[in-house]
Amino acid sequence: MININNNFKYAALFCRNDSAYKKRHSWDVYDAARDATKYEGHLPIVCHPPCRAWGRLSHMANPKPGEKDLALWALDRVRMVGGILEHPSGSRLWDQLPSVGSDEYGGFVIEIDQYDFGHVAHKKTKLYICGVERKDLPALPEKDNTIHLCEKGKRRSICGNVKGTTRCTQYQREYTPESLIDWFELVLELIHDRYRLFHAMFVQPDIKNK
């Protein structure tokens, strides 16, 4: 059940220290200093757990001890309170989740390209969403077929391994576009309303007989 008396409406977990979420008063943001695994609230959430331990080249990534387990923790938390888990499309985490339909928790996976939300480079991303039905999701933006160039006159790519592109900076690889956060808010608002309705329907006040 959601805590409808909380001053915040949503929570963002595993964020950068300079995350754009922090500019929004409706978000309770957990960066490395706060430790997302300490979050025990009931707000609908967006999780951005570390992905390098789940990549196809994870044997070369040298993740920290326990880092891989953070994505599984985030998955459990999204299923508990409702929300969104974001990971690269190539993450092996998706091997554990349904590619079509929904799982036993009502969660499902969609794929987006963050470029369509204003990212400086094409960034194929999958989202695990739980707490709302697929048919009720807000519309996604139209495909962006324009070419965005950096100051060097080249297109950017996340890893710089696309011919004719320059590699994104670490910030550019990790940041979440403002337009994508806007879309997350629309999704979480649907989840917030659904859980609030559940609270109203099934949690009745304790009224003593006079």
C-alpha positions as CSV (number, residue, x, y, z in Angstrom):
1,M,0.0,0.0,0.0
2,I,1.2,3.5,-0.8
3,N,1.8,6.1,1.8
4,I,-0.4,8.9,0.5
5,N,0.6,11.3,3.2
6,N,4.3,11.4,2.0
7,N,5.5,14.8,0.8
8,F,7.1,13.0,-2.1
9,K,5.2,11.3,-4.9
10,Y,7.9,9.1,-6.3
11,A,11.4,7.7,-5.5
12,A,14.4,7.3,-7.8
13,L,17.0,4.8,-6.7
14,F,20.6,4.2,-7.8
15,C,21.0,7.7,-9.2
16,R,24.0,9.8,-10.1
17,N,25.0,12.4,-7.5
18,D,24.2,15.2,-10.1
19,S,21.0,13.5,-11.2
20,A,18.3,15.6,-12.9
21,Y,15.7,13.9,-10.5
22,K,17.1,16.1,-7.7
23,K,15.8,19.2,-9.4
24,R,12.2,18.0,-9.0
25,H,10.5,18.5,-5.7
26,S,8.2,15.4,-6.1
27,W,11.1,12.9,-6.1
28,D,12.9,11.3,-3.2
29,V,16.3,10.6,-4.7
30,Y,18.8,7.9,-3.6
31,D,22.4,8.3,-4.9
32,A,25.5,6.4,-3.8
33,A,25.8,8.5,-0.6
34,R,22.3,7.5,0.5
35,D,22.5,3.8,-0.4
36,A,19.4,2.8,-2.3
37,T,19.1,-0.6,-0.5
38,K,18.2,1.4,2.7
39,Y,15.0,2.6,1.0
40,E,12.0,1.2,2.8
41,G,9.3,3.5,1.6
42,H,6.2,2.6,-0.3
43,L,6.3,5.2,-3.1
44,P,6.3,4.0,-6.7
45,I,9.9,4.0,-7.9
46,V,12.3,4.1,-10.8
47,C,15.4,2.1,-10.4
48,H,18.7,2.5,-12.3
49,P,20.8,-0.3,-10.7
50,P,24.4,-0.7,-12.0
51,C,24.5,-2.7,-15.2
52,R,28.2,-3.6,-15.8
53,A,27.9,-6.9,-14.0
54,W,25.1,-7.9,-16.3
55,G,26.7,-6.9,-19.6
56,R,27.8,-9.3,-22.3
57,L,31.4,-8.3,-21.5
58,S,30.9,-8.5,-17.7
59,H,34.0,-10.6,-17.4
60,M,36.0,-7.5,-18.3
61,A,34.0,-5.0,-16.2
62,N,35.4,-5.7,-12.8
63,P,32.3,-4.9,-10.8
64,K,32.4,-4.4,-7.0
65,P,31.5,-7.3,-4.7
66,G,27.7,-7.6,-4.5
67,E,27.1,-5.1,-7.3
68,K,25.4,-7.6,-9.5
69,D,22.8,-8.4,-6.8
70,L,21.6,-4.8,-6.7
71,A,19.6,-5.3,-9.9
72,L,17.8,-8.3,-8.3
73,W,17.1,-6.2,-5.2
74,A,15.7,-3.5,-7.4
75,L,13.5,-6.0,-9.2
76,D,12.0,-7.2,-6.0
77,R,11.4,-3.7,-4.8
78,V,9.6,-2.7,-8.0
79,R,7.4,-5.7,-7.7
80,M,6.6,-4.8,-4.1
81,V,5.7,-1.1,-4.5
82,G,5.2,-0.7,-8.2
83,G,7.4,1.1,-10.6
84,I,10.1,0.8,-13.3
85,L,13.5,-0.9,-13.5
86,E,15.8,0.5,-16.3
87,H,18.7,-1.5,-17.8
88,P,20.4,-1.6,-21.2
89,S,18.7,-3.7,-23.8
90,G,21.7,-6.0,-23.9
91,S,21.7,-6.7,-20.2
92,R,21.5,-10.4,-19.3
93,L,19.0,-9.4,-16.6
94,W,16.3,-9.5,-19.3
95,D,17.0,-13.2,-19.8
96,Q,15.2,-13.8,-16.5
97,L,12.1,-11.8,-17.5
98,P,9.4,-12.4,-20.1
99,S,10.0,-11.0,-23.5
100,V,6.3,-11.0,-24.2
101,G,3.2,-10.9,-22.0
102,S,3.5,-10.4,-18.2
103,D,5.0,-12.3,-15.4
104,E,3.3,-13.6,-12.2
105,Y,3.5,-10.2,-10.6
106,G,1.8,-8.4,-13.5
107,G,5.1,-6.9,-14.6
108,F,6.2,-6.6,-18.3
109,V,9.1,-5.4,-20.4
110,I,9.1,-2.8,-23.1
111,E,12.0,-1.4,-25.1
112,I,12.7,2.3,-25.8
113,D,15.5,4.3,-27.5
114,Q,16.5,7.2,-25.2
115,Y,17.4,9.1,-28.3
116,D,13.7,9.6,-28.9
117,F,13.5,11.3,-25.5
118,G,16.3,13.7,-26.3
119,H,19.5,11.7,-25.3
120,V,22.6,12.8,-27.2
121,A,23.1,9.3,-28.6
122,H,21.0,6.3,-29.5
123,K,20.7,4.2,-26.3
124,K,18.5,1.2,-26.5
125,T,17.0,0.5,-23.1
126,K,14.5,-1.9,-21.7
127,L,12.1,-1.1,-18.9
128,Y,10.5,-3.6,-16.5
129,I,7.2,-2.0,-15.4
130,C,5.0,-3.3,-12.6
131,G,1.8,-1.8,-11.1
132,V,0.0,-0.7,-14.3
133,E,-1.3,-2.5,-17.3
134,R,0.6,-2.3,-20.6
135,K,-2.5,-0.9,-22.5
136,D,-2.7,2.0,-20.0
137,L,0.9,3.3,-20.6
138,P,1.2,6.9,-21.8
139,A,2.1,7.3,-25.4
140,L,5.8,7.1,-26.3
141,P,7.4,9.8,-28.4
142,E,7.7,9.4,-32.1
143,K,10.9,8.0,-33.5
144,D,13.6,10.6,-33.8
145,N,15.3,10.2,-37.2
146,T,17.3,13.5,-37.0
147,I,21.1,13.5,-36.7
148,H,22.6,15.2,-33.6
149,L,26.2,16.2,-33.9
150,C,28.7,16.9,-31.2
151,E,31.1,19.9,-31.2
152,K,33.5,17.8,-33.4
153,G,30.9,17.5,-36.1
154,K,30.3,13.8,-35.4
155,R,27.5,11.8,-34.2
156,R,27.8,10.3,-30.7
157,S,27.5,6.7,-29.7
158,I,27.5,5.3,-26.2
159,C,30.7,3.3,-26.5
160,G,32.2,5.0,-29.6
161,N,32.3,1.7,-31.4
162,V,30.0,2.8,-34.2
163,K,31.9,3.9,-37.3
164,G,32.0,7.7,-37.7
165,T,30.9,8.5,-34.2
166,T,32.7,9.8,-31.1
167,R,32.3,8.2,-27.7
168,C,30.0,9.7,-25.1
169,T,31.4,11.0,-21.9
170,Q,30.6,9.1,-18.7
171,Y,28.0,11.6,-17.8
172,Q,26.4,11.3,-21.3
173,R,26.4,7.5,-21.0
174,E,24.6,7.6,-17.6
175,Y,22.3,10.6,-17.5
176,T,18.5,10.4,-17.8
177,P,16.9,12.8,-20.3
178,E,14.4,15.3,-18.8
179,S,11.8,14.1,-21.3
180,L,12.2,10.5,-20.1
181,I,11.8,11.5,-16.5
182,D,8.6,13.3,-17.6
183,W,7.3,10.0,-19.1
184,F,8.3,8.1,-15.9
185,E,6.2,10.5,-13.9
186,L,3.2,9.8,-16.1
187,V,3.7,6.1,-15.5
188,L,4.2,6.4,-11.8
189,E,1.2,8.6,-11.4
190,L,-0.9,5.8,-12.9
191,I,0.6,3.4,-10.4
192,H,0.2,5.9,-7.6
193,D,-3.6,6.3,-8.4
194,R,-4.1,2.6,-8.8
195,Y,-2.5,1.9,-5.4
196,R,-4.4,4.8,-3.8
197,L,-7.7,3.3,-5.1
198,F,-6.7,-0.1,-3.7
199,H,-6.0,1.6,-0.3
200,A,-9.5,3.2,-0.4
201,M,-11.3,0.1,-1.4
202,F,-9.7,-2.5,0.9
203,V,-8.3,-0.5,3.9
204,Q,-11.3,0.7,5.8
205,P,-11.1,3.1,8.8
206,D,-11.6,1.7,12.2
207,I,-14.9,3.2,13.2
208,K,-16.1,2.3,16.7
209,N,-19.8,1.6,17.2
210,K,-21.5,4.3,19.2
